[in-house]
Every structure is written in C-alpha cells, then in structure tokens.
Amino acid sequence: MQEIAAASDLRKASIYHHFRDKKQLFTEVMLVEMRELRRALEAVAVEDRPLAEQLERIGRVQLDRLQGDVEQLVRDYHEHVPEPEQGEIHSELNLLNDLFTGVFRRALARGEMRAVAPEIASLVYFHSVMAWYIHRAEFASMRDLDSASSARLLTDLLLHGIARG
C-alpha cells in the first residue's frame, strides 16, 4: 500500500479511507479493467460478421487489452487475493462469457456451426483465449505471435481442430 500511496502522491491513510485493504483495492481496479474490456468486447460481439471473423476480432481485442500494466495487474491480483475472495471478478467473467455465448448462439441460428450448445462453444473459446494469455510467456511459439495472429490461430483451432483431413 505504501508503494501505491507514493505512486499516486497520496498518504497511505488516504488510501485506507477508501479501501479497507490491498485486496479490496486490487479487486476494485480489476473490476474497472474488466468492465472496460467488456465494453470493448460488447462493441465487437454485436457486429454482424461471419463467425470466424467475429471470433478473431474478439480474441484480438481480448489479447490486446491483456498486455502491459493490465497483465501485471492480473498477475498481482491472483497473487494477493485468494480464490475464495474473487467472487466479484468471477461474476464479471461470467458476463464476458455471456457475450461469447451470444456470438455462438447467433452463429448457430445462421447455420454457421454444427449443433453444439453455444454455452459449451463459448466456454471453450473463452478459456482458450485466457489460457493463451496466461501461458504465452512460457513458449516462444506463442510469444512470437502478435494478438491478431494469436486470435486467428485460436479461432482456426476452435473451428477446424488440429487433425488433418
């Protein structure tokens, strides 16, 4: 909290006036970032585009937003806030997943995908993008791809799999 106070040119007591502890501060900042991400994804999710194009755009927006300071914030949040205290974040994640579900529901109605429950397709894609984000620093083959190429590959894997023929 002292580092935060110094960086924001406030006294530590001033921060505690607004937040009871570091966990609450992390949660509030995470919620702001997640809501901004959701607004950016909402703009893409309502576009009338073919499924592959829409998924690439969604994946790119999500991966672009989860870089730099936001990436560090997410890592710090998970380090300092125990899983049982992450309920508000999980609620926001569910709203993000609902956006993805709507995309798949519309694609199913247009006949762009086989009869798979949109909720399942949504979870698979959403968690694939998040796994890419979490693990990309570990593998050069992932790290070397920009967000657009990463989103294109993730979309291709979801829609066409990895098997030949």
C-alpha positions in Angstrom: 0.0 0.0 0.0 2.9 2.3 0.7 4.1 1.9 -3.0 0.6 2.7 -4.2 0.4 5.8 -2.0 3.8 7.0 -3.2 2.9 6.4 -6.9 -0.4 8.2 -6.5 1.1 11.1 -4.4 -1.2 10.2 -1.5 -0.7 9.3 2.1 -1.2 5.6 2.9 -4.0 6.6 5.3 -5.9 8.3 2.4 -5.9 5.0 0.5 -7.3 3.1 3.6 -10.0 5.7 3.8 -11.4 4.4 0.5 -10.3 0.8 0.6 -10.2 -1.4 3.7 -7.1 -3.4 2.5 -5.0 -4.2 -0.5 -7.3 -7.0 -1.6 -10.2 -4.6 -1.9 -8.1 -2.1 -3.8 -6.9 -4.8 -6.2 -10.5 -6.0 -6.7 -11.8 -2.5 -7.5 -9.0 -1.8 -10.0 -9.6 -5.3 -11.6 -13.3 -4.6 -11.9 -12.6 -1.3 -13.7 -10.3 -3.0 -16.2 -12.7 -5.9 -16.7 -15.7 -3.6 -17.3 -13.6 -1.7 -19.9 -12.7 -5.0 -21.5 -16.4 -6.0 -21.5 -17.4 -2.7 -23.2 -14.8 -3.2 -25.9 -15.9 -6.8 -26.4 -19.6 -5.8 -26.5 -18.9 -3.5 -29.4 -17.4 -6.4 -31.4 -19.9 -9.0 -30.2 -22.9 -7.2 -31.7 -21.3 -6.8 -35.1 -22.9 -8.7 -37.9 -20.0 -10.7 -39.2 -19.2 -14.3 -40.1 -18.4 -16.4 -37.0 -14.7 -16.8 -37.9 -14.1 -13.1 -38.5 -16.0 -12.2 -35.3 -14.1 -14.7 -33.1 -10.8 -13.4 -34.5 -11.8 -9.8 -33.7 -13.0 -10.8 -30.2 -9.8 -12.7 -29.5 -7.6 -9.9 -30.7 -9.4 -7.3 -28.6 -9.2 -9.6 -25.5 -5.5 -10.3 -26.1 -4.7 -6.7 -26.9 -6.3 -5.5 -23.7 -4.5 -8.0 -21.5 -1.0 -6.6 -22.0 1.4 -4.3 -20.2 0.1 -2.8 -17.0 -3.1 -4.9 -17.2 -1.2 -8.1 -17.5 0.8 -7.2 -14.4 -2.4 -6.2 -12.5 -3.9 -9.6 -13.3 -0.8 -11.4 -12.0 -0.7 -9.3 -8.9 -4.4 -9.7 -8.2 -4.1 -13.5 -8.4 -1.0 -13.4 -6.1 -2.6 -11.1 -3.4 -6.3 -12.0 -3.5 -7.2 -15.6 -2.5 -9.6 -17.5 -4.8 -12.5 -17.6 -2.3 -12.5 -13.8 -2.2 -12.7 -13.4 -6.0 -16.5 -13.6 -6.3 -17.0 -10.2 -7.9 -14.3 -11.0 -10.5 -16.0 -14.3 -11.3 -19.3 -12.5 -11.8 -17.7 -10.2 -14.3 -16.0 -13.2 -16.0 -19.5 -14.7 -16.4 -20.7 -11.6 -18.1 -17.8 -11.8 -20.5 -18.7 -15.4 -21.2 -22.3 -14.4 -21.8 -21.1 -12.1 -24.6 -19.3 -15.1 -26.2 -22.4 -17.3 -25.8 -24.5 -14.7 -27.7 -22.0 -14.8 -30.6 -22.2 -18.6 -30.8 -26.0 -18.6 -30.4 -26.3 -16.2 -33.4 -23.9 -18.3 -35.4 -25.9 -21.4 -34.7 -29.1 -19.7 -35.8 -27.4 -18.7 -39.0 -26.2 -22.3 -39.6 -22.5 -21.4 -39.3 -21.7 -24.1 -36.8 -22.9 -27.6 -36.0 -25.4 -28.3 -33.3 -23.2 -27.6 -30.2 -24.6 -25.8 -27.2 -23.5 -22.2 -27.5 -22.6 -22.2 -23.8 -20.1 -25.0 -24.4 -18.6 -23.4 -27.5 -18.3 -20.1 -25.6 -16.5 -21.7 -22.6 -14.1 -23.5 -24.9 -13.2 -20.3 -26.9 -13.1 -18.0 -23.8 -10.9 -20.3 -21.9 -8.7 -21.0 -24.9 -8.0 -17.2 -25.2 -7.4 -16.9 -21.5 -5.0 -20.0 -21.5 -3.1 -18.4 -24.4 -2.8 -15.2 -22.4 -1.7 -17.0 -19.2 0.9 -19.3 -20.9 2.2 -17.2 -23.8 5.3 -16.1 -21.9 6.3 -19.7 -21.4 6.5 -20.7 -25.0 8.4 -18.9 -27.8 6.0 -20.3 -30.4 3.2 -18.4 -28.6 5.2 -15.3 -27.5 6.4 -14.6 -31.0 2.8 -14.2 -32.4 1.1 -10.8 -32.2 -2.5 -10.6 -30.9 -4.1 -10.8 -34.4 -2.1 -13.9 -35.4 -2.8 -15.5 -32.0 -6.5 -14.8 -32.3 -6.5 -16.2 -35.9 -4.8 -19.4 -34.7 -7.1 -19.8 -31.7 -10.1 -19.3 -34.0 -8.8 -21.8 -36.6 -8.2 -24.4 -33.9 -11.7 -24.0 -32.5 -13.4 -24.1 -35.8 -11.3 -26.7 -37.6 -9.4 -28.6 -34.9 -5.9 -29.9 -35.2 -6.5 -33.2 -37.1 -5.6 -33.5 -40.8 -8.3 -34.1 -43.3 
